[in-house]
């Protein structure tokens, strides 16, 4: 496995960890309880933020590896 493959695999593993953490919280609380727990809502929000950052990191790496260019804003 090359350095790029290990790096990509590591980023995907991190993304999976964040998703699993959200799933654990999802099964722990019903909707009503979840909505009454502001701290838990903030925790899920943070996990979502970290997951999104991981997705962006993964896409950046793939773009770089394939020699593509990022879309213009």
PQR file of N, CA, C, O and H, with PARSE charges and radii, in Angstrom:
ATOM      1  N   UNK A   1       0.855  -1.184   0.000 -0.4000 1.5000
ATOM      2  CA  UNK A   1       0.000   0.000   0.000 -0.0000 2.0000
ATOM      3  C   UNK A   1       0.895   1.241   0.000  0.5500 1.7000
ATOM      4  O   UNK A   1       1.812   1.353   0.814 -0.5500 1.4000
ATOM      5  N   UNK A   2       0.627   2.157  -0.905 -0.4000 1.5000
ATOM      6  CA  UNK A   2       1.430   3.365  -1.010 -0.0000 2.0000
ATOM      7  C   UNK A   2       1.054   4.352   0.102  0.5500 1.7000
ATOM      8  O   UNK A   2       0.053   4.187   0.798 -0.5500 1.4000
ATOM      9  H   UNK A   2      -0.118   2.066  -1.566  0.4000 1.0000
ATOM     10  N   UNK A   3       1.878   5.362   0.238 -0.4000 1.5000
ATOM     11  CA  UNK A   3       1.618   6.397   1.233 -0.0000 2.0000
ATOM     12  C   UNK A   3       0.264   7.061   0.982  0.5500 1.7000
ATOM     13  O   UNK A   3      -0.494   7.301   1.922 -0.5500 1.4000
ATOM     14  H   UNK A   3       2.692   5.497  -0.327  0.4000 1.0000
ATOM     15  N   UNK A   4      -0.041   7.359  -0.286 -0.4000 1.5000
ATOM     16  CA  UNK A   4      -1.326   7.971  -0.627 -0.0000 2.0000
ATOM     17  C   UNK A   4      -2.498   7.062  -0.272  0.5500 1.7000
ATOM     18  O   UNK A   4      -3.528   7.527   0.217 -0.5500 1.4000
ATOM     19  H   UNK A   4       0.575   7.165  -1.049  0.4000 1.0000
ATOM     20  N   UNK A   5      -2.337   5.765  -0.521 -0.4000 1.5000
ATOM     21  CA  UNK A   5      -3.403   4.817  -0.191 -0.0000 2.0000
ATOM     22  C   UNK A   5      -3.599   4.721   1.320  0.5500 1.7000
ATOM     23  O   UNK A   5      -4.729   4.656   1.804 -0.5500 1.4000
ATOM     24  H   UNK A   5      -1.501   5.387  -0.919  0.4000 1.0000
ATOM     25  N   UNK A   6      -2.493   4.713   2.059 -0.4000 1.5000
ATOM     26  CA  UNK A   6      -2.592   4.663   3.530 -0.0000 2.0000
ATOM     27  C   UNK A   6      -3.257   5.921   4.060  0.5500 1.7000
ATOM     28  O   UNK A   6      -4.088   5.861   4.967 -0.5500 1.4000
ATOM     29  H   UNK A   6      -1.575   4.767   1.666  0.4000 1.0000
ATOM     30  N   UNK A   7      -2.889   7.055   3.493 -0.4000 1.5000
ATOM     31  CA  UNK A   7      -3.477   8.323   3.917 -0.0000 2.0000
ATOM     32  C   UNK A   7      -4.976   8.347   3.639  0.5500 1.7000
ATOM     33  O   UNK A   7      -5.763   8.770   4.486 -0.5500 1.4000
ATOM     34  H   UNK A   7      -2.214   7.104   2.757  0.4000 1.0000
ATOM     35  N   UNK A   8      -5.367   7.895   2.461 -0.4000 1.5000
ATOM     36  CA  UNK A   8      -6.775   7.856   2.102 -0.0000 2.0000
ATOM     37  C   UNK A   8      -7.528   6.874   3.002  0.5500 1.7000
ATOM     38  O   UNK A   8      -8.628   7.172   3.465 -0.5500 1.4000
ATOM     39  H   UNK A   8      -4.728   7.551   1.773  0.4000 1.0000
ATOM     40  N   UNK A   9      -6.944   5.720   3.244 -0.4000 1.5000
ATOM     41  CA  UNK A   9      -7.572   4.720   4.111 -0.0000 2.0000
ATOM     42  C   UNK A   9      -7.748   5.265   5.524  0.5500 1.7000
ATOM     43  O   UNK A   9      -8.762   5.012   6.175 -0.5500 1.4000
ATOM     44  H   UNK A   9      -6.050   5.477   2.867  0.4000 1.0000
ATOM     45  N   UNK A  10      -6.764   6.007   5.988 -0.4000 1.5000
ATOM     46  CA  UNK A  10      -6.842   6.609   7.327 -0.0000 2.0000
ATOM     47  C   UNK A  10      -7.978   7.632   7.396  0.5500 1.7000
ATOM     48  O   UNK A  10      -8.720   7.681   8.377 -0.5500 1.4000
ATOM     49  H   UNK A  10      -5.941   6.213   5.459  0.4000 1.0000
ATOM     50  N   UNK A  11      -8.104   8.430   6.368 -0.4000 1.5000
ATOM     51  CA  UNK A  11      -9.174   9.435   6.348 -0.0000 2.0000
ATOM     52  C   UNK A  11     -10.557   8.779   6.280  0.5500 1.7000
ATOM     53  O   UNK A  11     -11.505   9.238   6.917 -0.5500 1.4000
ATOM     54  H   UNK A  11      -7.502   8.391   5.571  0.4000 1.0000
ATOM     55  N   UNK A  12     -10.653   7.721   5.515 -0.4000 1.5000
ATOM     56  CA  UNK A  12     -11.928   7.002   5.429 -0.0000 2.0000
ATOM     57  C   UNK A  12     -12.252   6.353   6.773  0.5500 1.7000
ATOM     58  O   UNK A  12     -13.409   6.342   7.193 -0.5500 1.4000
ATOM     59  H   UNK A  12      -9.883   7.347   4.998  0.4000 1.0000
ATOM     60  N   UNK A  13     -11.244   5.815   7.446 -0.4000 1.5000
ATOM     61  CA  UNK A  13     -11.451   5.216   8.770 -0.0000 2.0000
ATOM     62  C   UNK A  13     -11.955   6.264   9.764  0.5500 1.7000
ATOM     63  O   UNK A  13     -12.851   5.985  10.561 -0.5500 1.4000
ATOM     64  H   UNK A  13     -10.304   5.823   7.106  0.4000 1.0000
ATOM     65  N   UNK A  14     -11.383   7.465   9.718 -0.4000 1.5000
ATOM     66  CA  UNK A  14     -11.849   8.546  10.596 -0.0000 2.0000
ATOM     67  C   UNK A  14     -13.305   8.892  10.306  0.5500 1.7000
ATOM     68  O   UNK A  14     -14.098   9.079  11.230 -0.5500 1.4000
ATOM     69  H   UNK A  14     -10.655   7.691   9.070  0.4000 1.0000
ATOM     70  N   UNK A  15     -13.657   8.978   9.030 -0.4000 1.5000
ATOM     71  CA  UNK A  15     -15.032   9.259   8.647 -0.0000 2.0000
ATOM     72  C   UNK A  15     -15.967   8.191   9.213  0.5500 1.7000
ATOM     73  O   UNK A  15     -17.030   8.509   9.745 -0.5500 1.4000
ATOM     74  H   UNK A  15     -13.013   8.826   8.279  0.4000 1.0000
ATOM     75  N   UNK A  16     -15.569   6.935   9.095 -0.4000 1.5000
ATOM     76  CA  UNK A  16     -16.392   5.844   9.631 -0.0000 2.0000
ATOM     77  C   UNK A  16     -16.553   5.955  11.146  0.5500 1.7000
ATOM     78  O   UNK A  16     -17.623   5.662  11.678 -0.5500 1.4000
ATOM     79  H   UNK A  16     -14.706   6.676   8.663  0.4000 1.0000
ATOM     80  N   UNK A  17     -15.507   6.372  11.835 -0.4000 1.5000
ATOM     81  CA  UNK A  17     -15.593   6.554  13.291 -0.0000 2.0000
ATOM     82  C   UNK A  17     -16.637   7.613  13.644  0.5500 1.7000
ATOM     83  O   UNK A  17     -17.431   7.423  14.565 -0.5500 1.4000
ATOM     84  H   UNK A  17     -14.637   6.610  11.402  0.4000 1.0000
ATOM     85  N   UNK A  18     -16.634   8.707  12.926 -0.4000 1.5000
ATOM     86  CA  UNK A  18     -17.603   9.778  13.198 -0.0000 2.0000
ATOM     87  C   UNK A  18     -19.032   9.295  12.933  0.5500 1.7000
ATOM     88  O   UNK A  18     -19.950   9.595  13.696 -0.5500 1.4000
ATOM     89  H   UNK A  18     -15.988   8.861  12.178  0.4000 1.0000
ATOM     90  N   UNK A  19     -19.202   8.554  11.855 -0.4000 1.5000
ATOM     91  CA  UNK A  19     -20.530   8.036  11.530 -0.0000 2.0000
ATOM     92  C   UNK A  19     -20.997   7.044  12.595  0.5500 1.7000
ATOM     93  O   UNK A  19     -22.161   7.061  12.992 -0.5500 1.4000
ATOM     94  H   UNK A  19     -18.456   8.311  11.235  0.4000 1.0000
ATOM     95  N   UNK A  20     -20.094   6.184  13.053 -0.4000 1.5000
ATOM     96  CA  UNK A  20     -20.447   5.222  14.106 -0.0000 2.0000
ATOM     97  C   UNK A  20     -20.827   5.943  15.393  0.5500 1.7000
ATOM     98  O   UNK A  20     -21.763   5.535  16.080 -0.5500 1.4000
ATOM     99  H   UNK A  20     -19.148   6.170  12.730  0.4000 1.0000
ATOM    100  N   UNK A  21     -20.112   7.003  15.718 -0.4000 1.5000
ATOM    101  CA  UNK A  21     -20.423   7.769  16.930 -0.0000 2.0000
ATOM    102  C   UNK A  21     -21.825   8.368  16.839  0.5500 1.7000
ATOM    103  O   UNK A  21     -22.579   8.349  17.812 -0.5500 1.4000
ATOM    104  H   UNK A  21     -19.352   7.335  15.160  0.4000 1.0000
ATOM    105  N   UNK A  22     -22.164   8.894  15.679 -0.4000 1.5000
ATOM    106  CA  UNK A  22     -23.510   9.448  15.472 -0.0000 2.0000
ATOM    107  C   UNK A  22     -24.550   8.331  15.582  0.5500 1.7000
ATOM    108  O   UNK A  22     -25.594   8.511  16.209 -0.5500 1.4000
ATOM    109  H   UNK A  22     -21.551   8.910  14.889  0.4000 1.0000
ATOM    110  N   UNK A  23     -24.266   7.188  14.977 -0.4000 1.5000
ATOM    111  CA  UNK A  23     -25.200   6.055  15.044 -0.0000 2.0000
ATOM    112  C   UNK A  23     -25.414   5.589  16.486  0.5500 1.7000
ATOM    113  O   UNK A  23     -26.534   5.248  16.866 -0.5500 1.4000
ATOM    114  H   UNK A  23     -23.417   7.042  14.468  0.4000 1.0000
ATOM    115  N   UNK A  24     -24.351   5.573  17.285 -0.4000 1.5000
ATOM    116  CA  UNK A  24     -24.497   5.171  18.693 -0.0000 2.0000
ATOM    117  C   UNK A  24     -25.438   6.117  19.416  0.5500 1.7000
ATOM    118  O   UNK A  24     -26.305   5.679  20.172 -0.5500 1.4000
ATOM    119  H   UNK A  24     -23.441   5.850  16.976  0.4000 1.0000
ATOM    120  N   UNK A  25     -25.269   7.416  19.186 -0.4000 1.5000
ATOM    121  CA  UNK A  25     -26.149   8.388  19.828 -0.0000 2.0000
ATOM    122  C   UNK A  25     -27.574   8.269  19.297  0.5500 1.7000
ATOM    123  O   UNK A  25     -28.538   8.462  20.038 -0.5500 1.4000
ATOM    124  H   UNK A  25     -24.564   7.772  18.571  0.4000 1.0000
ATOM    125  N   UNK A  26     -27.698   7.955  18.031 -0.4000 1.5000
ATOM    126  CA  UNK A  26     -29.020   7.808  17.415 -0.0000 2.0000
ATOM    127  C   UNK A  26     -29.797   6.660  18.059  0.5500 1.7000
ATOM    128  O   UNK A  26     -31.004   6.765  18.275 -0.5500 1.4000
ATOM    129  H   UNK A  26     -26.914   7.799  17.429  0.4000 1.0000
ATOM    130  N   UNK A  27     -29.110   5.581  18.361 -0.4000 1.5000
ATOM    131  CA  UNK A  27     -29.784   4.434  18.977 -0.0000 2.0000
ATOM    132  C   UNK A  27     -29.994   4.621  20.474  0.5500 1.7000
ATOM    133  O   UNK A  27     -30.844   3.962  21.071 -0.5500 1.4000
ATOM    134  H   UNK A  27     -28.129   5.495  18.186  0.4000 1.0000
ATOM    135  N   UNK A  28     -29.227   5.510  21.076 -0.4000 1.5000
ATOM    136  CA  UNK A  28     -29.319   5.731  22.518 -0.0000 2.0000
ATOM    137  C   UNK A  28     -30.539   6.569  22.906  0.5500 1.7000
ATOM    138  O   UNK A  28     -31.120   6.368  23.972 -0.5500 1.4000
ATOM    139  H   UNK A  28     -28.536   6.046  20.591  0.4000 1.0000
ATOM    140  N   UNK A  29     -30.921   7.499  22.046 -0.4000 1.5000
ATOM    141  CA  UNK A  29     -32.001   8.432  22.373 -0.0000 2.0000
ATOM    142  C   UNK A  29     -33.115   8.369  21.337  0.5500 1.7000
ATOM    143  O   UNK A  29     -32.862   8.253  20.138 -0.5500 1.4000
ATOM    144  H   UNK A  29     -30.448   7.662  21.180  0.4000 1.0000
ATOM    145  N   UNK A  30     -34.357   8.447  21.823 -0.4000 1.5000
ATOM    146  CA  UNK A  30     -35.452   8.638  20.881 -0.0000 2.0000
ATOM    147  C   UNK A  30     -35.486  10.123  20.508  0.5500 1.7000
ATOM    148  O   UNK A  30     -34.788  10.936  21.114 -0.5500 1.4000
ATOM    149  H   UNK A  30     -34.562   8.541  22.797  0.4000 1.0000
ATOM    150  N   UNK A  31     -36.286  10.466  19.524 -0.4000 1.5000
ATOM    151  CA  UNK A  31     -36.310  11.846  19.005 -0.0000 2.0000
ATOM    152  C   UNK A  31     -36.646  12.868  20.088  0.5500 1.7000
ATOM    153  O   UNK A  31     -35.993  13.907  20.190 -0.5500 1.4000
ATOM    154  H   UNK A  31     -36.853   9.806  19.031  0.4000 1.0000
ATOM    155  N   UNK A  32     -37.650  12.579  20.883 -0.4000 1.5000
ATOM    156  CA  UNK A  32     -38.081  13.530  21.915 -0.0000 2.0000
ATOM    157  C   UNK A  32     -36.973  13.767  22.949  0.5500 1.7000
ATOM    158  O   UNK A  32     -36.702  14.905  23.331 -0.5500 1.4000
ATOM    159  H   UNK A  32     -38.181  11.736  20.800  0.4000 1.0000
ATOM    160  N   UNK A  33     -36.349  12.698  23.386 -0.4000 1.5000
ATOM    161  CA  UNK A  33     -35.260  12.823  24.363 -0.0000 2.0000
ATOM    162  C   UNK A  33     -34.085  13.575  23.760  0.5500 1.7000
ATOM    163  O   UNK A  33     -33.507  14.463  24.387 -0.5500 1.4000
ATOM    164  H   UNK A  33     -36.569  11.773  23.076  0.4000 1.0000
ATOM    165  N   UNK A  34     -33.743  13.206  22.532 -0.4000 1.5000
ATOM    166  CA  UNK A  34     -32.632  13.874  21.849 -0.0000 2.0000
ATOM    167  C   UNK A  34     -32.873  15.378  21.754  0.5500 1.7000
ATOM    168  O   UNK A  34     -31.973  16.174  22.021 -0.5500 1.4000
ATOM    169  H   UNK A  34     -34.213  12.485  22.022  0.4000 1.0000
ATOM    170  N   UNK A  35     -34.085  15.760  21.375 -0.4000 1.5000
ATOM    171  CA  UNK A  35     -34.396  17.178  21.214 -0.0000 2.0000
ATOM    172  C   UNK A  35     -34.410  17.928  22.547  0.5500 1.7000
ATOM    173  O   UNK A  35     -34.313  19.155  22.568 -0.5500 1.4000
ATOM    174  H   UNK A  35     -34.816  15.113  21.158  0.4000 1.0000
ATOM    175  N   UNK A  36     -34.527  17.209  23.640 -0.4000 1.5000
ATOM    176  CA  UNK A  36     -34.509  17.857  24.953 -0.0000 2.0000
ATOM    177  C   UNK A  36     -33.093  17.971  25.527  0.5500 1.7000
ATOM    178  O   UNK A  36     -32.902  18.618  26.557 -0.5500 1.4000
ATOM    179  H   UNK A  36     -34.605  16.212  23.623  0.4000 1.0000
ATOM    180  N   UNK A  37     -32.114  17.363  24.889 -0.4000 1.5000
ATOM    181  CA  UNK A  37     -30.733  17.358  25.385 -0.0000 2.0000
ATOM    182  C   UNK A  37     -29.842  18.206  24.481  0.5500 1.7000
ATOM    183  O   UNK A  37     -29.316  17.733  23.473 -0.5500 1.4000
ATOM    184  H   UNK A  37     -32.269  16.838  24.052  0.4000 1.0000
ATOM    185  N   UNK A  38     -29.690  19.444  24.861 -0.4000 1.5000
ATOM    186  CA  UNK A  38     -28.908  20.371  24.037 -0.0000 2.0000
ATOM    187  C   UNK A  38     -27.455  19.940  23.908  0.5500 1.7000
ATOM    188  O   UNK A  38     -26.864  20.078  22.837 -0.5500 1.4000
ATOM    189  H   UNK A  38     -30.116  19.828  25.679  0.4000 1.0000
ATOM    190  N   UNK A  39     -26.875  19.424  24.974 -0.4000 1.5000
ATOM    191  CA  UNK A  39     -25.474  18.985  24.910 -0.0000 2.0000
ATOM    192  C   UNK A  39     -25.293  17.859  23.891  0.5500 1.7000
ATOM    193  O   UNK A  39     -24.310  17.837  23.150 -0.5500 1.4000
ATOM    194  H   UNK A  39     -27.355  19.312  25.844  0.4000 1.0000
ATOM    195  N   UNK A  40     -26.231  16.943  23.859 -0.4000 1.5000
ATOM    196  CA  UNK A  40     -26.150  15.834  22.908 -0.0000 2.0000
ATOM    197  C   UNK A  40     -26.335  16.341  21.486  0.5500 1.7000
ATOM    198  O   UNK A  40     -25.672  15.865  20.565 -0.5500 1.4000
ATOM    199  H   UNK A  40     -27.029  16.962  24.460  0.4000 1.0000
ATOM    200  N   UNK A  41     -27.224  17.297  21.304 -0.4000 1.5000
ATOM    201  CA  UNK A  41     -27.405  17.891  19.970 -0.0000 2.0000
ATOM    202  C   UNK A  41     -26.102  18.531  19.504  0.5500 1.7000
ATOM    203  O   UNK A  41     -25.717  18.384  18.344 -0.5500 1.4000
ATOM    204  H   UNK A  41     -27.763  17.684  22.052  0.4000 1.0000
ATOM    205  N   UNK A  42     -25.432  19.230  20.391 -0.4000 1.5000
ATOM    206  CA  UNK A  42     -24.165  19.890  20.031 -0.0000 2.0000
ATOM    207  C   UNK A  42     -23.090  18.857  19.708  0.5500 1.7000
ATOM    208  O   UNK A  42     -22.261  19.067  18.823 -0.5500 1.4000
ATOM    209  H   UNK A  42     -25.745  19.349  21.333  0.4000 1.0000
ATOM    210  N   UNK A  43     -23.112  17.738  20.436 -0.4000 1.5000
ATOM    211  CA  UNK A  43     -22.150  16.675  20.172 -0.0000 2.0000
ATOM    212  C   UNK A  43     -22.370  16.086  18.776  0.5500 1.7000
ATOM    213  O   UNK A  43     -21.413  15.881  18.029 -0.5500 1.4000
ATOM    214  H   UNK A  43     -23.785  17.567  21.155  0.4000 1.0000
ATOM    215  N   UNK A  44     -23.612  15.820  18.431 -0.4000 1.5000
ATOM    216  CA  UNK A  44     -23.923  15.299  17.097 -0.0000 2.0000
ATOM    217  C   UNK A  44     -23.535  16.322  16.035  0.5500 1.7000
ATOM    218  O   UNK A  44     -22.992  15.969  14.989 -0.5500 1.4000
ATOM    219  H   UNK A  44     -24.390  15.987  19.038  0.4000 1.0000
ATOM    220  N   UNK A  45     -23.816  17.577  16.311 -0.4000 1.5000
ATOM    221  CA  UNK A  45     -23.441  18.639  15.372 -0.0000 2.0000
ATOM    222  C   UNK A  45     -21.934  18.633  15.134  0.5500 1.7000
ATOM    223  O   UNK A  45     -21.482  18.784  13.999 -0.5500 1.4000
ATOM    224  H   UNK A  45     -24.257  17.863  17.161  0.4000 1.0000
ATOM    225  N   UNK A  46     -21.162  18.459  16.194 -0.4000 1.5000
ATOM    226  CA  UNK A  46     -19.706  18.428  16.065 -0.0000 2.0000
ATOM    227  C   UNK A  46     -19.250  17.210  15.259  0.5500 1.7000
ATOM    228  O   UNK A  46     -18.373  17.320  14.402 -0.5500 1.4000
ATOM    229  H   UNK A  46     -21.529  18.335  17.116  0.4000 1.0000
ATOM    230  N   UNK A  47     -19.850  16.051  15.539 -0.4000 1.5000
ATOM    231  CA  UNK A  47     -19.503  14.857  14.764 -0.0000 2.0000
ATOM    232  C   UNK A  47     -19.833  15.050  13.284  0.5500 1.7000
ATOM    233  O   UNK A  47     -19.074  14.620  12.415 -0.5500 1.4000
ATOM    234  H   UNK A  47     -20.563  15.962  16.235  0.4000 1.0000
ATOM    235  N   UNK A  48     -20.956  15.690  13.001 -0.4000 1.5000
ATOM    236  CA  UNK A  48     -21.310  15.972  11.606 -0.0000 2.0000
ATOM    237  C   UNK A  48     -20.295  16.910  10.961  0.5500 1.7000
ATOM    238  O   UNK A  48     -19.921  16.731   9.802 -0.5500 1.4000
ATOM    239  H   UNK A  48     -21.572  16.039  13.706  0.4000 1.0000
ATOM    240  N   UNK A  49     -19.854  17.903  11.715 -0.4000 1.5000
ATOM    241  CA  UNK A  49     -18.852  18.831  11.199 -0.0000 2.0000
ATOM    242  C   UNK A  49     -17.555  18.086  10.886  0.5500 1.7000
ATOM    243  O   UNK A  49     -16.960  18.282   9.826 -0.5500 1.4000
ATOM    244  H   UNK A  49     -20.157  18.049  12.656  0.4000 1.0000
ATOM    245  N   UNK A  50     -17.125  17.241  11.805 -0.4000 1.5000
ATOM    246  CA  UNK A  50     -15.890  16.477  11.592 -0.0000 2.0000
ATOM    247  C   UNK A  50     -16.033  15.510  10.417  0.5500 1.7000
ATOM    248  O   UNK A  50     -15.085  15.310   9.657 -0.5500 1.4000
ATOM    249  H   UNK A  50     -17.608  17.082  12.666  0.4000 1.0000
ATOM    250  N   UNK A  51     -17.216  14.911  10.269 -0.4000 1.5000
ATOM    251  CA  UNK A  51     -17.452  14.004   9.151 -0.0000 2.0000
ATOM    252  C   UNK A  51     -17.383  14.759   7.826  0.5500 1.7000
ATOM    253  O   UNK A  51     -16.789  14.280   6.861 -0.5500 1.4000
ATOM    254  H   UNK A  51     -17.986  15.073  10.887  0.4000 1.0000
ATOM    255  N   UNK A  52     -17.985  15.925   7.788 -0.4000 1.5000
ATOM    256  CA  UNK A  52     -17.948  16.738   6.573 -0.0000 2.0000
ATOM    257  C   UNK A  52     -16.517  17.148   6.241  0.5500 1.7000
ATOM    258  O   UNK A  52     -16.120  17.110   5.076 -0.5500 1.4000
ATOM    259  H   UNK A  52     -18.468  16.314   8.573  0.4000 1.0000
ATOM    260  N   UNK A  53     -15.750  17.533   7.232 -0.4000 1.5000
ATOM    261  CA  UNK A  53     -14.346  17.890   6.997 -0.0000 2.0000
ATOM    262  C   UNK A  53     -13.572  16.689   6.463  0.5500 1.7000
ATOM    263  O   UNK A  53     -12.715  16.836   5.592 -0.5500 1.4000
ATOM    264  H   UNK A  53     -16.073  17.564   8.178  0.4000 1.0000
ATOM    265  N   UNK A  54     -13.871  15.508   6.983 -0.4000 1.5000
ATOM    266  CA  UNK A  54     -13.206  14.295   6.495 -0.0000 2.0000
ATOM    267  C   UNK A  54     -13.561  14.046   5.033  0.5500 1.7000
ATOM    268  O   UNK A  54     -12.691  13.684   4.239 -0.5500 1.4000
ATOM    269  H   UNK A  54     -14.567  15.389   7.691  0.4000 1.0000
ATOM    270  N   UNK A  55     -14.822  14.234   4.670 -0.4000 1.5000
ATOM    271  CA  UNK A  55     -15.249  14.061   3.273 -0.0000 2.0000
ATOM    272  C   UNK A  55     -14.509  15.051   2.371  0.5500 1.7000
ATOM    273  O   UNK A  55     -14.052  14.689   1.287 -0.5500 1.4000
ATOM    274  H   UNK A  55     -15.529  14.527   5.314  0.4000 1.0000
ATOM    275  N   UNK A  56     -14.398  16.284   2.820 -0.4000 1.5000
ATOM    276  CA  UNK A  56     -13.688  17.295   2.019 -0.0000 2.0000
ATOM    277  C   UNK A  56     -12.208  16.947   1.889  0.5500 1.7000
ATOM    278  O   UNK A  56     -11.625  17.125   0.820 -0.5500 1.4000
ATOM    279  H   UNK A  56     -14.770  16.578   3.701  0.4000 1.0000
ATOM    280  N   UNK A  57     -11.596  16.453   2.961 -0.4000 1.5000
ATOM    281  CA  UNK A  57     -10.194  16.021   2.898 -0.0000 2.0000
ATOM    282  C   UNK A  57     -10.016  14.867   1.911  0.5500 1.7000
ATOM    283  O   UNK A  57      -9.069  14.844   1.126 -0.5500 1.4000
ATOM    284  H   UNK A  57     -12.069  16.308   3.830  0.4000 1.0000
ATOM    285  N   UNK A  58     -10.935  13.920   1.967 -0.4000 1.5000
ATOM    286  CA  UNK A  58     -10.882  12.773   1.053 -0.0000 2.0000
ATOM    287  C   UNK A  58     -11.009  13.250  -0.391  0.5500 1.7000
ATOM    288  O   UNK A  58     -10.251  12.821  -1.261 -0.5500 1.4000
ATOM    289  H   UNK A  58     -11.705  13.939   2.605  0.4000 1.0000
ATOM    290  N   UNK A  59     -11.959  14.130  -0.639 -0.4000 1.5000
ATOM    291  CA  UNK A  59     -12.142  14.610  -2.017 -0.0000 2.0000
ATOM    292  C   UNK A  59     -10.925  15.404  -2.490  0.5500 1.7000
ATOM    293  O   UNK A  59     -10.513  15.275  -3.643 -0.5500 1.4000
ATOM    294  H   UNK A  59     -12.574  14.478   0.068  0.4000 1.0000
ATOM    295  N   UNK A  60     -10.350  16.220  -1.614 -0.4000 1.5000
ATOM    296  CA  UNK A  60      -9.142  16.970  -1.982 -0.0000 2.0000
ATOM    297  C   UNK A  60      -8.004  16.026  -2.351  0.5500 1.7000
ATOM    298  O   UNK A  60      -7.281  16.259  -3.320 -0.5500 1.4000
ATOM    299  H   UNK A  60     -10.684  16.325  -0.677  0.4000 1.0000
ATOM    300  N   UNK A  61      -7.851  14.956  -1.568 -0.4000 1.5000
ATOM    301  CA  UNK A  61      -6.778  14.012  -1.849 -0.0000 2.0000
ATOM    302  C   UNK A  61      -7.003  13.306  -3.184  0.5500 1.7000
ATOM    303  O   UNK A  61      -6.066  13.141  -3.965 -0.5500 1.4000
ATOM    304  H   UNK A  61      -8.438  14.766  -0.781  0.4000 1.0000
ATOM    305  N   UNK A  62      -8.221  12.897  -3.442 -0.4000 1.5000
ATOM    306  CA  UNK A  62      -8.521  12.225  -4.712 -0.0000 2.0000
ATOM    307  C   UNK A  62      -8.279  13.167  -5.888  0.5500 1.7000
ATOM    308  O   UNK A  62      -7.714  12.764  -6.904 -0.5500 1.4000
ATOM    309  H   UNK A  62      -8.982  13.031  -2.807  0.4000 1.0000
ATOM    310  N   UNK A  63      -8.703  14.406  -5.752 -0.4000 1.5000
ATOM    311  CA  UNK A  63      -8.478  15.402  -6.803 -0.0000 2.0000
ATOM    312  C   UNK A  63      -6.981  15.567  -7.071  0.5500 1.7000
ATOM    313  O   UNK A  63      -6.547  15.611  -8.222 -0.5500 1.4000
ATOM    314  H   UNK A  63      -9.162  14.734  -4.927  0.4000 1.0000
ATOM    315  N   UNK A  64      -6.205  15.658  -6.000 -0.4000 1.5000
ATOM    316  CA  UNK A  64      -4.754  15.822  -6.150 -0.0000 2.0000
ATOM    317  C   UNK A  64      -4.121  14.575  -6.772  0.5500 1.7000
ATOM    318  O   UNK A  64      -3.291  14.687  -7.674 -0.5500 1.4000
ATOM    319  H   UNK A  64      -6.558  15.623  -5.065  0.4000 1.0000
ATOM    320  N   UNK A  65      -4.504  13.408  -6.303 -0.4000 1.5000
ATOM    321  CA  UNK A  65      -3.928  12.164  -6.816 -0.0000 2.0000
ATOM    322  C   UNK A  65      -4.228  11.963  -8.300  0.5500 1.7000
ATOM    323  O   UNK A  65      -3.383  11.473  -9.049 -0.5500 1.4000
ATOM    324  H   UNK A  65      -5.178  13.317  -5.571  0.4000 1.0000
ATOM    325  N   UNK A  66      -5.413  12.337  -8.710 -0.4000 1.5000
ATOM    326  CA  UNK A  66      -5.818  12.135 -10.101 -0.0000 2.0000
ATOM    327  C   UNK A  66      -5.352  13.278 -11.002  0.5500 1.7000
ATOM    328  O   UNK A  66      -5.554  13.237 -12.216 -0.5500 1.4000
ATOM    329  H   UNK A  66      -6.099  12.734  -8.100  0.4000 1.0000
ATOM    330  N   UNK A  67      -4.738  14.284 -10.415 -0.4000 1.5000
ATOM    331  CA  UNK A  67      -4.258  15.403 -11.199 -0.0000 2.0000
ATOM    332  C   UNK A  67      -5.365  16.280 -11.738  0.5500 1.7000
ATOM    333  O   UNK A  67      -5.192  16.964 -12.747 -0.5500 1.4000
ATOM    334  H   UNK A  67      -4.574  14.317  -9.429  0.4000 1.0000
ATOM    335  N   UNK A  68      -6.491  16.260 -11.075 -0.4000 1.5000
ATOM    336  CA  UNK A  68      -7.621  17.071 -11.491 -0.0000 2.0000
ATOM    337  C   UNK A  68      -7.512  18.455 -10.875  0.5500 1.7000
ATOM    338  O   UNK A  68      -6.662  18.700 -10.019 -0.5500 1.4000
ATOM    339  H   UNK A  68      -6.632  15.704 -10.256  0.4000 1.0000
ATOM    340  N   UNK A  69      -8.362  19.339 -11.308 -0.4000 1.5000
ATOM    341  CA  UNK A  69      -8.374  20.659 -10.696 -0.0000 2.0000
ATOM    342  C   UNK A  69      -9.688  20.842  -9.963  0.5500 1.7000
ATOM    343  O   UNK A  69     -10.712  20.266 -10.331 -0.5500 1.4000
ATOM    344  H   UNK A  69      -9.053  19.140 -12.003  0.4000 1.0000
ATOM    345  N   UNK A  70      -9.641  21.636  -8.944 -0.4000 1.5000
ATOM    346  CA  UNK A  70     -10.849  21.917  -8.170 -0.0000 2.0000
ATOM    347  C   UNK A  70     -11.757  22.821  -9.003  0.5500 1.7000
ATOM    348  O   UNK A  70     -11.270  23.654  -9.767 -0.5500 1.4000
ATOM    349  H   UNK A  70      -8.810  22.104  -8.645  0.4000 1.0000
ATOM    350  N   UNK A  71     -13.053  22.664  -8.860 -0.4000 1.5000
ATOM    351  CA  UNK A  71     -13.966  23.559  -9.590 -0.0000 2.0000
ATOM    352  C   UNK A  71     -13.806  24.986  -9.103  0.5500 1.7000
ATOM    353  O   UNK A  71     -13.519  25.236  -7.932 -0.5500 1.4000
ATOM    354  H   UNK A  71     -13.448  21.987  -8.239  0.4000 1.0000
ATOM    355  N   UNK A  72     -13.994  25.901 -10.011 -0.4000 1.5000
ATOM    356  CA  UNK A  72     -13.915  27.311  -9.616 -0.0000 2.0000
ATOM    357  C   UNK A  72     -15.175  27.698  -8.870  0.5500 1.7000
ATOM    358  O   UNK A  72     -16.264  27.191  -9.140 -0.5500 1.4000
ATOM    359  H   UNK A  72     -14.227  25.698 -10.962  0.4000 1.0000
ATOM    360  N   UNK A  73     -15.005  28.597  -7.937 -0.4000 1.5000
ATOM    361  CA  UNK A  73     -16.151  29.030  -7.130 -0.0000 2.0000
ATOM    362  C   UNK A  73     -16.928  30.112  -7.812  0.5500 1.7000
ATOM    363  O   UNK A  73     -17.924  30.591  -7.271 -0.5500 1.4000
ATOM    364  H   UNK A  73     -14.121  29.009  -7.717  0.4000 1.0000
TER
END
